[in-house]
Amino acid sequence: MPHREEREIHTPAEFDEVIARGSLQGHRVQSVDLTDRTFALLSTSTTGAVFLGCELQPEAAAKVRADGALVFPPVPELPFDPYRAHLYSPAELFDHVEDEGYEATPDFLAYDWFQQTKADGDIFASMLRSIHDDAISDALDELLVGTRVVGVMGGHAMGRGTDAYAGAARLGRALARDGLTVATGGGPGAMEAANLGAYTAPHADDVLDEALELLAKAPSFTPSITDWARAAFEVRSRWPKGGDSVGIPTWFYGHEPPNPFAGHIAKYFSNATREDGLLARCDAGVIFLPGAAGTVQEIFDNSTPNYYESRGGPPSRRRGGEPTPMVLVNRAHWTERLPAWPLLQALAAERPMAARIALVDSIDEAPEALRRLS
């Protein structure tokens, strides 16, 4: 049996490379169109192979099944690929937004399917959602191998054109320039701002200022997601080849579209899987901007494994239970309005995590605080 990284086949080129070695035994082929590779399949052993959502000619499908391979065929008329091998790109999720509007995009169509199927309790639909989310997690782990990930958490209500939004964007830029992979919840507001900052990191400083000015013309995704998204793609078009970051949103919050500045989008149907997976992958720490209930939940979701020194997550990202840094931004917010900081301090007292938490007054202090805790 090949090792995990050797047995997954995601592209026709990878398929051809493995075929040239003479056997597909034990391999997993994800969403590859194999309709023009029938001869190769007929002349190669596929014992123990698994074909996930691959297009196959009938004779090829019959042959590999006879070999003992498992074939999970594509699901017709589904607005997403449950077996996909790669994360989404902004262009993929927002396809048709420029000419037909957001309601014609794959992102909206997937959300619409989710709304229809979650109401009827169909086990087939719930199975497809689970398969999709597991495929997304697998693709996310493959993307992040060898990187150090820092999370930026904050609410969706932070509007473009505000000082807070500009500060979150500067934060994302600073973290990316420190060599970290910025990961957010992938939605609007603070999440978009941090992804925007990472996107502009390779460019001159004034690019971010100009981008902020352009985006302010569509300050919120309400009332028009179409206008909001088009402004973002105008920025991407004017300043191409931006820096990479990761957005991890969910169709559970259908009123919140993914933001177009994350280069890689791991979008989930299950919000619980998404929340846990996002925090578990932030091995370089998490910065918490002012937010409401969702951000408070994320603070304590992250503090629990730090408290018990039981950091889980994918094997490639585990640190043996060592607490990860946590930086809370805005003293008044986290000590007066929503006093999460005193409780976090009390939990951390006399434990290793006490040396890994910090509270700062301003967003511009957060990168240095993260460096001190690392």
N, C-alpha and C positions, 0 to 999 in steps of 0.2 A: 504494500500500500504506500503510495507516495505521501510525503509530508504535506501538511495542510497548504502551505504556500506554493507547493508544486502541483497539487492535484486539482486546483480550481482553474477552470478555463473560462475566460471572460470575453475573448475576442476571436474572430476567425483566424487571425495571425497566430495566436497562442494554440488554437486547435491544430493548425497546420504543423506547427513546431512539434507538438506531441505526437501527431500522426506519423511524422517523419521518423520518430524513434520506434515505431512499430506496434504500439499498443495504447489503448485508452482504458485499460483495466484500472479500476479504482478511482477514476477521475470524476469530477463534478463539472458539468458544462452548463453555464448559466446564461440563458437568454441569447444564444448565438444562432443566427440563421444558418442552418446547415442544408438548405434545400439544394444547393449546388455542390454538395460534398457527399453525395450518395455513394459514389464508387469507393471513396475512402472509408466510409462506414461499413460497406459490404465486405471490404477486404481487410478489416482490422478487428482484432478482438476487443470487445467492449464489456467483458465479464466484470460485474461489480461496479460498472459506471452508472452515473445518475445524470439524466438530462432534464434540466429544470427550465421549462418554458421555451424550449428550442423548436424552431420550425424544421420539420423533417418530412421528406417524401415518404409515402405509405410503405414502400418496400424497405426503406432504411429503418423506419420505426419498427416494422415487423421483425427485421433481422436483429436489431439490438435487444429487443424484448426476448427473442429466442436465445440470445447469448446470456440472458439473466440480468440485463441492465434494467434500471427503473426509468420510466419515462413519465414525466409530469408535463402534459401538453399545455400550450398557451390557452388562456381562458378567453373565449371570444367576447367582443363588445365590452371589454373592461377598460375604464379610462386610465388605468395604470398597469404597470408590469409587476406582479407580486414577486417575481423571481429575479428582479433586476440586480445586476452585479456592481453597479456604480451609484454614487450619490447623484442627486439632482444638481443641475446647474440653473442659475437664474433664467437663462434664455429658454431652457426646456420648460420650466414651470410657467413662465410668462409668455410662451409662444402665442402669437395672435393678439397680444394686448395692444400693440401699436395700431393695427388695422381694424380689429373687431371689438376691442374692449376686454376687460377682465373676465366677463362672463363666458368668453369663448376659450379661455386658457385651460391647459391641463390641470393647473392648480385648482381652479374653480370646479371643473368637471369631477375631479377626484373628491372634493369636498361634497359636492351635490350627491354623488354616489354614496358616500359615507352617511349622509343624512337620511337617505332613503333606506339603506340597508340596516342601519343600526336600530331603526324603529321597528322592523319586522322580526328581529331576533333570528334571522336565518343563520344556521350554523355554518353553511358553506361560505357566506359572506364574512363571518367572523374568522373563519379559518384563513381566508385569503388575506384579511387584514393582518393576522398574526404572522403569516409567511412573509408578507411584504415587510413588516417591521423587523423581523429577524434578518432578512436580507439587507436592510438598511444598516442595522447594527454591524453586520459582517463587513459591509463596504466601508463603514466609518472606521472600524478598527484597522482595516488595511490601509486606509488613507493616512491615519495618524501614527503609523509605525515610525519610530525614530524622531518624533517631534516632542516638544514640551508645550502643553496646552494650558492656557490661562482662561478662566471663565470670567465674563463680565455679565452680571445679572442686574436687571432693572426693569421698570415697568414700561408698558406700551404707550402710556399717555403722554410721555415726553414729546413735545411737538418740535418739528423742524422750525428753525428760526429763533429758538430760545437759547439763552446762555447755557442752560443745562445740557441741551442737545450738543452744542458746540464743545462743551467740556467733555462729554462722553466720547465725542469723536476724537478729540486730542488724546484722550486716554487710550483709545484703540490704536491710534497711530504710534504713541510712545511704546506700547507693549509690543507691537509688531516690529518696531525698530530695535527692540531689545532681543529680537530673535525668537519670540514666542508666537505660537499659533493662537490667535484670539478665537474663542468659541462663545457664542451667545445663544439665547433662546430662539434666535432667527426671525423674530417678528419686528414690528415697528418700534418707534420710540427709542429708548436707551439702547435696545438691542441693535437696531439699525445704525444708530450713531457710532457704536463701537465697531461694527463691521465696516462702516464707511471709513472710519479712521484707519483701519488696517488696509483698506483698499487704496487709500491715498498715500500710504507710508513710503512707497518707492519714489513718489513724485516730490517736487519742491514744496516747501511749506505753504506757499500762497495758493496752491491747488486746492487745499482743503478749504481755505477761506472762500474761494470762488465757488466751490461746490456747495458749501453751506448757503451761500447767497442764492444760488440757482434753486436749490431744494426748497427754500423758504417760500417759493411761489405756490407750492402745494404742501402746506404745513402738516396735514394729517391724512390718513387713509380714509377718513370720513369727511365729506359724504361720498367721495369718488375714489375708489381704489385704482381705477384706470388712470386718472390724472396723477395720483400719487406715484404709481409705478412708472408712468411715462417720464416724469421728472427725474427719477432715479436712472432710467436707461439713457436719458440725455446726458447725465453726468458720466456714465460709463462710456458712452460714445465719444464724448469730448476728450476724456482722459482714459484711453484704453490701457491695457496691460497693467492693471492695478495689482496690489498685493492680495494674497490669498488669506482667507479666514473661513471659519465654519459657522453655519447657522443650523440650529437644531429645533425647528418649529413643529407644530402639530396641527392636524386637521380638526382636532377636538375643539380648538378655538377657531371656528370657521370664519368669524368676523375679523380675525387678524391674519392678513396675508403674510407670506414670507417676505423678508426684505431682499432686494436685488443686489446688495453689496457683499454678501457672503459668497465666496467663490464656489463653495461646496455646501449643498443644503441636504441635511439628513432629516427629511420630513416623515413624521410618524402619524399613525392613526391613534395609537395609545398614548395618552398624555403621561400616564404613570411611567411607562417604559422610557419615554423621552426625557422626563425630569431626572429620573435616576441615572440614566445613561449619560446625560450631559454632565452632571456633577461628578460622576465616577471617572470621567475621562480628563478632568481638569487637574492633572498631576502637578502643575506648577502653581496652583492656587486659584482662588476665586475672589473677585472684587465685587462687592455688593453696593450698587448705587441706590439712592432713595427710591423706594417702591412701596407697594401696599401688600395685600395678603399673599400674593404669589411670591414676592421677594422674601417676605418673612418665612414662608414655608421653605424656600430654598436655603436660607441661612441655617435653619435647624435640620433640614435634610442633610446638609453638608457637615454640620457639627456633630451629628450622631456617630458616624464612623471615626471622626477625629477623637471624640470622647472615649469611645471603646477601643480605639486603636485597631480597628477592624476594617480598614479601607479595602473595599471589594473592587468590583469593576472587571474589565477584561484583563486576562493574565498579563498582557504586554504593558499594562499601565499600573499594575499594583506596586506599592512601595513598602510592602511588608508591614502594613498597619501604621506607618509613620504619618502623623497628622500633616495635612496640607495647609498652606497659608490661607488666611481669611482676612480680608481688609474691608471694613465697613466705612463708607464715605458719607459725611455730613453728620456731625456730632449732634446737632439739634434734632435732626430727624430720628436718629437711632437711640437717643437718650430721653427725648421728650415726647415727640409725636407718637412714635412706635418704639417703646423702650426695649428693643431686642438686645442692645449692647450690655446692660447690667445683667441680664439673664445669661448671656453668652459668657461674660466674665465669671459669673458664679459657677457655671458648669466647668469652665476651664481651670478653676483654682486648684493648684497643687497637682496638676496633670500636665503631661508633655505638651498638650495643645495650648497651654497658656503662653508658651513662647512663640506660637504661630498665629496669634490673632492681633489685630490692630484696628484702632478707630482714628480716622483723620478728618480734619475739618473740610478740606477742599479736594476736589477731584484731581487737581494737578499734583497733590501730594501722594496719590495712590501708587504710582509706579515705584517711587523710592521706598515706600513702606513695604511693598511686595518684595523688593530686593533685600531689604533688611531681614525679612522673615524667612527667606529661602535658604 
